[in-house]
């Protein structure tokens, strides 16, 4: 759907913020959908990451839709994603090299699909997400039954 000025309409919990980000980055739901699908096409073919995903995801349609909602929330501040990524990743057999490969493929795909500003925007967020998930995974692997200590 588009608005009267022909700009794409997007459902957002923060419509003004979303509109500003879209204007500054060239990102919208269609670009994010293309990014997610292109990225996961590469992930599925990747010799390091592909088997990890193949062992856990049988029906890719729902996973891709969930990832589009995730990136809509992360990149456009829409509030569409309501999942819990940390518990989904902590039991996986992954480490720093997997996150670096994930980031390499993500950066590559973002550069191919997004505007320069859009690629910079999503890559910055992907790097933060990767750091946070890596810390959570490493802590879970070191002490799987421990409750994480909060450091203030």
C-alpha positions, 0 to 999 in steps of 0.5 A: 500500500502507498500513501497519497504522495506514493511513498510506501505505507508501513505499519509501525509502532513509531511511524514518524521515526520509521518514516525518517529512517526510511527517508534517510536510508532508502530502506523499506519493507520491500528492500528488507525482504529482498535483503533477508531472502538474499542473505539466507539464500547465501547462508543456506549454500554456505559450507560453514553455516548451511548445515547448522541451519539445515539441521534446525529449519525444515520450512523456510517460509515462516523463518524468513517471514520472522526474519523480515519482521526482525529486521523491520523492527531492528532497522526501521523501529517498527516493533513488528518482531516479538521473538526471543533471539538469545534463547534460540541461539545459545544452544547452537554449536556456534562460536566466533568464526560462525558469527564472523562468517554470518557478518561477512555474508550479511555485509556482502548482501547488504552492499548488493541490495541496499543503498549505501546509507541503508547498507551502513544502517543495517550493517551497524545493527548486525554487528551489534547483534552479532556481538551480543549473541556471541557473548550470550552463546559463549556464556551459555557454553561456559556455564549452561545452567548458570544464571547470568550475572548482571553487571551495572 
